[in-house]
Amino acid sequence: MNNDNELTENLNKMLAESVERESVIKFLRLSNYSKAESIVILKNALGICLLEAQDIIHNSQTWSDVKEYDAKLINDFFDFLEGLGSS
């Protein structure tokens, strides 16, 4: 079993044992997984869509220190794309 499958299985067990999602997210961050990696891992562990996993991670307490920066970055990116479309 590769590390990703093993991690997903361990997280599934944690969540099945009523460990709160926030604790799982905190575990991922403390284990040096990036925000993007945490989104994919949570998606796989919960069997949810990528957008839902992104929303959970983005709005978590664990990642709240970068939430405002990330939102601005995303908005700036879409503004840039809009500018390209109107050129």
Secondary structure, DSSP 8 states (H G I E B T S, - for coil): --HHHHHHHHHHHHHHTT--HHHHHHHHHHTT--HHHHHHHHHHHHT--HHHHHHHHHTSSTTHHHHHHHHHHHHHHHHHHHHHHT-
